[in-house]
Amino acid sequence: MTLVGSDLTERTTTSTGNDAATLSSVSGLNISQGTWVKIVFRWRKTAGAASAPKLGIKINDIQIISTSQFASSLRTGSTNEAQDGTAQFMLLPGETNYTHGLTGIGSYGGASEGQGAVFSVGSAWTNAMPVGAITSIAITGDAVNGAITLATDELRVYTLPTE
């Protein structure tokens, strides 16, 4: 794998609403069609309310998966406690007739609640992936309740070797 971009600064929000905030992001990429991409990051939420903040993903400034779509997948637990976890995605840049090639896995935990999940994107697509090179990737967030701080950190984007 080759590291092609990173955002190693913690980004936080208390904003609520679908895709209310762009958290970690990487721009200036030039990942061509046919190149596998691995995206990894970690996240956390503070205590403050019994709510489950949610995360989404943008590719080339297009919201691919909205926080409203990941209500039961890429989210935290709903217990009023601090929690943290990791997530990773694998994808191929969009090509004609192949614009839904994204899968993920993640986990979260706190003092009393935790789980691992495979993100079954299924009908959760907000938009198809753009056809062509990937130039930027961003993680979006919805704190769900303004009493909670949602944060992402250590976003790294890798490409896998091509033949």
LUMDREN-790060 format. One line per field, with one value per residue: x, y, z of N, C-alpha, C, O in turn; residue number from 1; residue in three letters. Coordinates in Angstrom, 3 decimals, decimal comma. Layout:
<sebas>
n_xx: X	...
n_yy: Y	...
n_zz: Z	...
ca_xx: X	...
ca_yy: Y	...
ca_zz: Z	...
c_xx: X	...
c_yy: Y	...
c_zz: Z	...
o_xx: X	...
o_yy: Y	...
o_zz: Z	...
n: NUM	...
res: Ala	...
</sebas>
This chain:
<sebas>
n_xx: 0,833	0,343	0,692	-1,267	-2,422	-3,342	-5,020	-4,207	-5,091	-7,238	-10,658	-13,588	-17,133	-20,243	-22,438	-25,706	-27,909	-28,377	-25,331	-24,043	-21,532	-18,256	-15,703	-12,748	-10,579	-9,146	-7,472	-6,359	-5,731	-5,023	-6,255	-6,497	-8,920	-9,592	-7,806	-7,454	-8,627	-7,978	-9,412	-8,918	-9,778	-10,127	-12,545	-14,504	-16,900	-18,347	-19,725	-23,005	-25,520	-28,098	-27,713	-26,973	-24,446	-23,643	-21,861	-20,671	-19,642	-17,803	-16,889	-14,854	-16,147	-18,810	-21,580	-21,543	-22,365	-24,745	-25,057	-27,609	-28,308	-26,769	-27,859	-28,040	-25,627	-22,804	-22,128	-22,179	-22,692	-25,785	-25,753	-25,430	-22,500	-18,932	-17,469	-15,515	-13,981	-13,045	-12,913	-12,999	-12,789	-13,084	-12,652	-13,244	-12,410	-15,091	-16,328	-17,692	-20,774	-20,026	-20,429	-20,906	-19,104	-18,220	-17,296	-17,335	-16,025	-16,204	-15,845	-16,941	-16,713	-17,416	-17,694	-19,906	-21,081	-20,682	-19,654	-18,998	-19,191	-20,134	-20,416	-23,160	-23,860	-25,905	-29,085	-28,324	-27,047	-26,491	-25,662	-24,322	-20,923	-18,609	-17,684	-14,460	-11,243	-10,326	-10,240	-10,604	-11,416	-13,684	-14,820	-17,970	-20,142	-22,757	-23,720	-26,066	-27,162	-26,716	-25,374	-23,406	-20,077	-18,692	-16,010	-13,372	-10,289	-6,885	-7,176	-6,421	-5,442	-4,947	-3,470	-3,696	-1,430	-1,319	-1,685
n_yy: -1,186	2,281	5,356	8,077	10,381	12,355	13,408	14,393	15,756	16,294	16,777	18,450	18,584	19,986	20,268	19,703	17,783	16,484	15,613	17,808	18,826	19,001	16,928	15,335	15,575	15,079	16,500	17,255	14,862	12,324	9,853	7,257	5,609	2,151	1,718	0,430	1,729	2,437	3,621	4,866	5,744	7,222	7,814	9,654	10,215	12,429	12,158	13,299	13,197	10,777	9,799	8,871	9,803	10,265	9,315	10,197	10,050	11,856	12,052	13,613	16,023	15,285	14,092	10,903	8,856	9,699	11,124	10,733	8,364	6,427	5,587	3,203	2,003	3,228	4,575	5,806	4,377	4,691	5,185	7,325	8,176	8,521	7,439	5,599	4,721	2,946	3,085	1,717	1,896	0,343	0,916	1,368	3,781	5,408	4,006	3,887	2,296	1,125	2,254	1,995	0,871	0,440	-0,476	-1,208	-1,434	-1,387	-0,387	0,268	1,443	1,783	2,456	0,894	-0,041	-1,420	-2,430	-4,256	-3,708	-4,541	-2,421	-2,390	-1,065	-1,071	0,172	2,638	4,587	7,906	9,381	8,197	7,129	9,452	9,304	8,697	10,074	10,121	12,946	14,138	13,339	13,173	13,056	13,282	14,614	14,272	15,392	14,840	15,541	18,592	18,617	16,815	16,176	15,350	13,745	13,294	11,747	11,135	10,418	8,534	7,896	5,376	3,780	0,729	-1,615	-1,726	-3,908
n_zz: 0,000	-0,601	0,944	0,151	0,999	3,890	6,913	9,827	12,003	14,726	14,163	15,108	15,927	17,012	15,631	14,304	12,220	8,899	7,513	8,641	9,207	7,810	8,585	9,011	6,171	2,880	0,218	-3,173	-4,355	-6,848	-7,930	-10,042	-12,216	-11,695	-9,672	-6,517	-3,409	-0,035	2,885	6,068	9,426	12,709	15,308	17,735	20,381	22,779	26,113	27,067	26,028	25,395	22,629	19,226	17,374	13,851	10,861	7,584	4,081	1,645	-1,766	-4,043	-3,419	-3,530	-1,847	-0,998	0,764	2,994	6,278	7,144	5,989	7,189	9,606	11,030	10,720	10,130	12,743	16,127	19,420	21,311	23,993	26,833	27,104	26,820	23,804	21,425	18,278	15,254	11,662	8,371	4,849	1,658	-1,772	-5,295	-7,736	-9,493	-12,512	-15,816	-15,638	-13,228	-10,368	-7,685	-5,880	-2,969	0,261	3,786	7,174	10,704	14,178	17,551	20,945	24,434	27,966	28,662	26,348	23,090	19,776	16,744	13,253	9,952	7,314	5,577	2,763	0,789	0,184	1,017	-0,463	-1,234	-3,404	-6,506	-6,953	-8,356	-11,813	-12,881	-11,914	-8,429	-6,484	-4,034	-0,614	2,034	5,422	6,787	9,365	11,852	14,814	16,110	18,622	20,177	22,589	22,481	21,461	18,424	16,876	14,459	13,470	12,425	9,678	6,899	3,571	1,311	-1,557	-3,333	-4,834	-8,421	-11,237
ca_xx: 0,000	1,046	-0,031	-1,371	-2,944	-3,759	-5,419	-3,878	-5,565	-8,596	-11,684	-14,751	-18,363	-21,459	-23,514	-26,698	-28,548	-27,699	-24,049	-23,937	-20,145	-17,176	-14,685	-11,452	-10,634	-7,900	-7,671	-5,144	-5,470	-5,207	-6,337	-7,114	-9,829	-8,936	-6,886	-8,140	-8,373	-8,332	-9,574	-9,030	-9,800	-10,712	-13,516	-14,960	-17,982	-18,353	-20,994	-23,784	-26,903	-28,298	-27,911	-25,952	-23,942	-23,491	-20,806	-20,906	-18,429	-17,847	-15,811	-14,850	-17,159	-20,160	-21,964	-21,811	-23,185	-25,154	-25,237	-28,999	-28,414	-26,019	-28,454	-27,821	-24,371	-21,611	-22,589	-21,757	-23,784	-26,682	-25,617	-24,861	-21,138	-17,885	-17,191	-14,598	-13,867	-12,336	-13,647	-12,212	-13,523	-12,377	-13,437	-12,622	-12,989	-16,186	-16,163	-18,987	-21,498	-19,506	-20,383	-21,347	-18,111	-17,692	-17,680	-16,621	-16,134	-15,797	-16,200	-16,935	-16,844	-17,422	-17,686	-21,004	-21,659	-19,732	-19,951	-18,330	-20,209	-19,813	-21,342	-23,874	-24,312	-27,217	-29,867	-27,893	-26,368	-27,078	-25,301	-23,329	-19,580	-18,328	-16,879	-13,180	-10,245	-10,688	-9,389	-10,750	-12,210	-13,996	-15,740	-18,938	-20,707	-23,968	-23,637	-27,435	-27,561	-25,688	-24,651	-22,371	-19,029	-18,288	-14,682	-12,611	-8,846	-6,022	-7,650	-5,350	-5,905	-3,908	-3,786	-3,121	-0,687	-2,023	-0,887
ca_yy: 0,000	3,561	6,473	9,152	11,585	12,178	14,536	13,838	16,689	16,006	17,734	18,238	19,327	19,776	20,581	18,654	17,799	15,623	16,067	19,170	19,302	18,232	16,695	15,082	15,568	15,061	16,980	17,199	13,484	12,006	8,394	6,914	4,478	0,854	1,665	0,231	2,746	2,091	4,807	4,508	6,864	6,934	8,816	9,571	11,101	12,688	11,982	14,533	12,850	9,399	9,910	8,174	10,574	9,501	9,744	9,974	10,200	12,590	11,818	14,722	16,978	14,741	13,275	9,546	8,279	10,767	10,709	10,298	7,002	5,492	5,601	1,953	1,394	3,987	5,452	5,460	3,856	5,737	5,335	8,611	7,933	8,721	6,246	5,831	3,576	3,089	2,667	1,638	1,676	-0,056	1,320	1,621	4,973	5,100	3,835	3,703	1,090	0,641	3,464	1,713	-0,051	0,899	-1,313	-0,773	-2,155	-0,530	-0,808	1,314	0,943	2,686	1,731	-0,066	-0,415	-1,495	-3,432	-4,162	-3,758	-4,423	-1,432	-2,837	0,179	-1,375	1,301	3,849	5,515	9,212	9,612	7,271	7,687	10,112	8,559	9,364	10,085	10,659	14,098	14,492	12,457	13,837	12,414	14,241	14,201	14,820	15,097	14,451	16,333	19,608	18,392	15,823	16,529	14,264	14,057	12,322	11,981	10,122	9,977	8,173	7,356	4,528	3,051	-0,604	-1,773	-2,174	-4,907
ca_zz: 0,000	-0,649	1,538	-0,832	1,638	5,282	7,745	11,133	13,016	15,173	13,737	15,968	15,679	17,805	14,694	14,091	10,906	7,929	6,965	9,162	9,269	7,209	9,613	8,379	4,709	2,120	-1,153	-3,984	-4,767	-8,262	-7,918	-11,323	-12,316	-11,647	-8,527	-5,239	-2,392	1,350	3,727	7,480	10,364	14,014	15,708	19,120	20,804	24,217	26,815	27,041	25,709	24,942	21,181	18,440	16,236	12,620	9,953	6,162	3,281	0,377	-2,723	-5,009	-2,948	-3,720	-0,691	-1,478	1,823	3,900	7,679	7,307	5,485	8,015	10,939	11,757	10,305	10,492	13,813	17,479	20,225	21,804	25,435	27,247	27,573	25,821	23,013	20,317	17,396	13,991	10,470	7,149	3,605	0,446	-2,930	-6,592	-8,360	-10,393	-13,952	-16,455	-15,213	-11,946	-9,548	-6,316	-5,336	-1,690	1,390	4,977	8,427	11,800	15,521	18,557	22,301	25,573	29,231	28,788	25,064	21,995	18,756	15,462	12,213	8,543	6,791	4,393	2,172	0,222	-0,324	1,713	-1,369	-1,454	-4,804	-7,031	-6,998	-9,631	-12,773	-13,102	-10,843	-7,116	-6,166	-2,618	0,241	3,297	6,349	7,297	10,641	12,459	16,249	16,467	19,784	20,378	23,839	22,181	20,506	17,544	16,347	13,668	13,549	11,815	8,368	5,966	2,298	0,697	-2,769	-3,417	-6,088	-9,611	-11,975
c_xx: 0,874	0,160	-0,054	-1,944	-3,370	-4,206	-5,278	-4,276	-6,979	-9,521	-12,951	-15,947	-19,390	-22,674	-24,441	-27,368	-27,727	-26,455	-23,749	-22,517	-19,243	-16,091	-13,344	-11,589	-9,233	-8,228	-6,348	-4,774	-5,602	-5,163	-7,140	-8,050	-9,029	-7,942	-7,699	-7,682	-8,818	-8,331	-9,730	-9,058	-10,328	-11,640	-13,861	-16,171	-17,872	-19,687	-21,743	-25,248	-26,940	-28,666	-26,739	-25,530	-23,628	-22,432	-21,209	-19,607	-18,728	-16,653	-15,938	-15,964	-18,592	-20,462	-22,392	-22,728	-23,478	-25,244	-26,666	-29,174	-27,730	-26,552	-28,184	-26,491	-23,170	-22,005	-21,977	-22,908	-24,618	-26,643	-24,974	-23,515	-20,161	-17,627	-16,196	-14,508	-13,042	-13,257	-12,669	-13,131	-12,563	-13,258	-12,574	-13,213	-14,059	-15,755	-17,547	-19,544	-20,993	-19,344	-20,840	-20,400	-17,464	-18,192	-16,876	-16,847	-15,657	-16,206	-16,264	-17,088	-16,830	-17,434	-18,762	-21,570	-20,570	-20,143	-19,020	-19,398	-19,580	-20,846	-21,949	-24,505	-25,693	-27,919	-29,445	-27,216	-27,150	-26,860	-24,330	-21,964	-19,347	-17,456	-15,599	-12,297	-10,835	-9,700	-9,502	-11,662	-12,439	-14,967	-16,659	-19,560	-21,962	-23,917	-24,971	-27,989	-26,419	-24,919	-23,501	-21,352	-18,662	-16,958	-14,170	-11,145	-8,143	-6,592	-6,448	-5,972	-4,723	-4,395	-3,081	-2,411	-1,606	-1,115	-0,046
c_yy: 1,244	4,640	7,611	10,440	11,309	13,507	14,021	14,753	16,307	17,143	17,429	19,049	19,023	20,059	19,392	18,848	16,981	16,293	17,502	19,705	18,398	18,137	16,494	15,040	15,572	15,532	16,881	15,792	13,370	10,487	7,965	5,715	3,187	0,708	1,507	1,267	2,220	3,382	4,338	5,787	6,389	8,080	8,630	10,470	11,283	12,266	13,305	14,290	11,398	9,432	9,256	9,030	9,672	10,133	9,435	10,180	10,953	12,169	12,899	15,719	16,547	13,842	11,906	8,815	9,392	10,236	10,236	8,851	5,985	5,426	4,316	1,306	2,167	5,031	4,998	4,749	5,007	5,891	6,683	8,354	8,287	7,391	6,608	4,571	3,889	2,672	2,579	1,331	1,160	0,355	1,373	2,913	4,564	4,987	3,655	2,329	0,494	1,838	3,242	0,742	0,450	-0,043	-0,867	-1,662	-1,225	-1,095	0,415	0,691	2,069	1,843	0,656	-0,548	-0,459	-2,553	-3,245	-4,278	-3,746	-3,469	-1,948	-1,613	0,005	-0,161	2,625	4,870	6,806	9,612	8,517	7,942	8,350	9,224	9,354	9,312	10,625	11,769	14,532	13,503	13,202	12,994	13,500	13,715	14,936	14,421	14,634	15,268	17,300	19,479	17,408	16,442	15,267	14,664	12,925	12,720	10,882	9,556	9,725	7,546	6,642	4,039	1,708	-0,743	-2,198	-3,152	-4,243
c_zz: 0,000	-0,040	0,525	-0,241	3,060	5,870	9,170	12,279	13,431	14,754	14,532	15,501	16,758	16,927	14,511	12,738	9,938	7,366	7,377	9,118	8,448	8,257	8,912	6,864	4,116	0,711	-1,909	-4,404	-6,284	-8,396	-9,142	-11,216	-12,312	-10,512	-7,243	-4,227	-1,040	2,167	5,159	8,322	11,711	14,383	17,185	19,304	22,307	24,804	26,721	26,743	25,249	23,459	20,466	17,255	15,043	11,730	8,516	5,407	1,987	-0,473	-3,797	-4,699	-3,235	-2,531	-1,201	-0,503	2,808	5,324	7,909	6,863	6,393	9,441	11,713	11,411	10,815	11,522	15,117	18,170	20,761	23,319	25,752	27,914	26,466	25,120	21,922	19,478	16,171	12,855	9,312	5,978	2,554	-0,724	-4,169	-7,122	-9,365	-11,842	-14,543	-16,095	-13,900	-11,003	-8,112	-5,618	-4,066	-0,604	2,596	6,171	9,535	13,141	16,415	19,929	23,308	26,839	29,295	27,455	24,008	21,011	17,582	14,401	10,836	7,979	5,494	3,755	1,538	-0,354	0,291	0,807	-1,482	-2,909	-5,222	-6,983	-8,345	-10,515	-13,010	-11,880	-9,546	-6,789	-4,707	-1,913	1,546	4,109	6,896	8,583	11,035	13,925	16,814	17,638	20,077	21,674	23,659	21,222	19,742	16,922	15,469	13,712	12,759	10,513	7,466	4,723	1,650	-0,661	-2,717	-4,755	-7,229	-10,344	-13,023
o_xx: 1,986	-0,985	0,999	-1,950	-3,717	-3,829	-6,141	-3,843	-7,823	-9,216	-13,353	-15,815	-19,399	-23,804	-24,020	-27,385	-26,524	-26,516	-23,267	-22,316	-19,439	-15,614	-12,853	-12,579	-8,270	-9,156	-5,335	-3,627	-6,218	-4,196	-8,326	-7,984	-7,925	-7,293	-8,533	-6,509	-9,893	-7,363	-10,583	-8,434	-10,896	-11,535	-13,558	-16,435	-17,371	-20,657	-21,164	-26,114	-25,941	-29,799	-25,654	-26,191	-23,381	-22,144	-21,993	-18,574	-19,744	-15,553	-17,004	-16,643	-19,501	-19,692	-23,474	-23,738	-22,559	-25,479	-26,904	-30,098	-28,077	-25,784	-28,107	-26,256	-22,580	-22,189	-21,342	-23,969	-24,211	-27,428	-24,082	-23,413	-20,539	-17,572	-16,056	-14,908	-12,425	-14,258	-11,651	-14,116	-11,379	-14,474	-11,346	-14,415	-13,959	-14,933	-18,483	-18,855	-21,488	-18,244	-21,131	-20,841	-16,298	-19,378	-15,842	-17,729	-14,798	-16,834	-15,715	-17,536	-16,303	-17,204	-18,556	-22,465	-19,648	-20,890	-18,348	-20,431	-18,612	-22,044	-21,306	-25,577	-26,564	-27,409	-30,128	-26,841	-28,341	-27,770	-23,602	-21,862	-19,833	-16,600	-15,651	-12,577	-11,725	-8,486	-8,615	-12,554	-11,513	-15,826	-16,190	-19,512	-22,204	-24,054	-25,001	-29,162	-25,272	-23,908	-22,713	-21,723	-18,357	-16,796	-14,483	-10,806	-8,725	-6,504	-5,582	-6,915	-3,650	-5,598	-2,007	-2,761	-2,560	0,087	0,690
o_yy: 1,252	4,820	8,068	11,477	10,180	14,579	13,293	14,547	16,027	18,317	16,269	20,046	17,938	20,087	18,236	19,951	16,803	17,392	18,306	20,914	17,184	19,153	17,423	14,538	16,003	15,022	16,469	15,539	14,221	9,911	8,278	4,925	3,128	-0,332	2,354	1,639	1,633	4,142	3,498	6,786	5,303	9,180	7,603	11,362	10,412	12,044	14,321	15,067	10,859	9,126	9,108	8,994	8,476	11,325	8,521	10,455	10,729	11,957	13,074	16,202	17,376	12,929	11,760	8,232	9,965	9,047	9,411	8,177	4,804	5,230	4,346	0,156	1,796	6,207	3,947	4,542	6,166	6,659	7,135	8,320	8,342	6,343	7,772	3,491	4,949	1,988	3,271	0,604	1,495	0,168	1,417	3,131	3,518	5,762	3,302	1,319	-0,555	2,372	4,203	-0,114	0,843	-0,370	-0,215	-2,521	-0,373	-2,151	1,467	-0,448	3,154	0,634	-0,387	-1,394	0,356	-3,471	-2,223	-4,903	-3,027	-3,690	-1,934	-1,176	0,852	0,470	3,633	5,941	6,794	10,121	7,973	9,168	7,865	8,488	10,548	8,587	11,475	11,567	15,212	12,909	13,790	12,306	14,517	12,517	16,067	13,242	14,078	15,640	16,875	20,157	17,193	17,148	14,236	15,804	11,756	13,877	9,838	8,353	10,583	6,760	7,217	3,902	1,574	-0,053	-2,946	-3,206	-4,918
o_zz: 0,528	-0,455	0,081	-0,906	3,409	5,397	9,659	13,413	12,580	14,961	14,623	14,791	17,340	17,414	14,556	12,191	10,126	6,816	6,579	9,004	8,397	8,760	8,271	6,333	4,750	0,082	-1,344	-4,772	-6,926	-8,893	-9,255	-10,275	-12,855	-10,398	-6,923	-4,185	-0,909	2,139	5,444	7,966	11,832	13,839	17,793	18,498	23,019	24,079	26,334	27,146	24,774	23,086	21,029	16,217	15,199	11,830	8,266	6,017	1,329	0,037	-4,387	-5,605	-3,185	-2,232	-1,770	-0,898	3,393	5,543	8,792	7,317	6,369	10,383	12,941	11,782	11,830	11,208	15,198	17,580	20,679	23,876	25,033	29,140	25,296	25,763	21,548	19,911	16,062	13,070	9,277	6,108	2,557	-0,681	-4,100	-6,976	-10,006	-12,332	-13,826	-16,235	-13,488	-10,860	-7,399	-4,850	-4,071	-0,557	2,446	6,184	9,311	13,225	16,088	20,060	23,060	26,780	29,917	27,446	24,019	21,349	17,445	14,643	10,587	8,154	4,444	4,174	1,730	-1,279	0,112	1,285	-1,793	-3,564	-4,392	-6,975	-9,367	-10,024	-13,304	-10,925	-9,560	-6,811	-4,191	-2,518	2,105	3,557	7,408	8,859	10,613	14,251	17,912	17,635	20,213	21,856	24,580	20,284	20,342	16,487	15,692	13,959	12,464	10,269	7,295	4,818	1,465	-0,882	-2,130	-5,713	-7,018	-10,088	-13,742
n: 1	2	3	4	5	6	7	8	9	10	11	12	13	14	15	16	17	18	19	20	21	22	23	24	25	26	27	28	29	30	31	32	33	34	35	36	37	38	39	40	41	42	43	44	45	46	47	48	49	50	51	52	53	54	55	56	57	58	59	60	61	62	63	64	65	66	67	68	69	70	71	72	73	74	75	76	77	78	79	80	81	82	83	84	85	86	87	88	89	90	91	92	93	94	95	96	97	98	99	100	101	102	103	104	105	106	107	108	109	110	111	112	113	114	115	116	117	118	119	120	121	122	123	124	125	126	127	128	129	130	131	132	133	134	135	136	137	138	139	140	141	142	143	144	145	146	147	148	149	150	151	152	153	154	155	156	157	158	159	160	161	162	163
res: Met	Thr	Leu	Val	Gly	Ser	Asp	Leu	Thr	Glu	Arg	Thr	Thr	Thr	Ser	Thr	Gly	Asn	Asp	Ala	Ala	Thr	Leu	Ser	Ser	Val	Ser	Gly	Leu	Asn	Ile	Ser	Gln	Gly	Thr	Trp	Val	Lys	Ile	Val	Phe	Arg	Trp	Arg	Lys	Thr	Ala	Gly	Ala	Ala	Ser	Ala	Pro	Lys	Leu	Gly	Ile	Lys	Ile	Asn	Asp	Ile	Gln	Ile	Ile	Ser	Thr	Ser	Gln	Phe	Ala	Ser	Ser	Leu	Arg	Thr	Gly	Ser	Thr	Asn	Glu	Ala	Gln	Asp	Gly	Thr	Ala	Gln	Phe	Met	Leu	Leu	Pro	Gly	Glu	Thr	Asn	Tyr	Thr	His	Gly	Leu	Thr	Gly	Ile	Gly	Ser	Tyr	Gly	Gly	Ala	Ser	Glu	Gly	Gln	Gly	Ala	Val	Phe	Ser	Val	Gly	Ser	Ala	Trp	Thr	Asn	Ala	Met	Pro	Val	Gly	Ala	Ile	Thr	Ser	Ile	Ala	Ile	Thr	Gly	Asp	Ala	Val	Asn	Gly	Ala	Ile	Thr	Leu	Ala	Thr	Asp	Glu	Leu	Arg	Val	Tyr	Thr	Leu	Pro	Thr	Glu
</sebas>
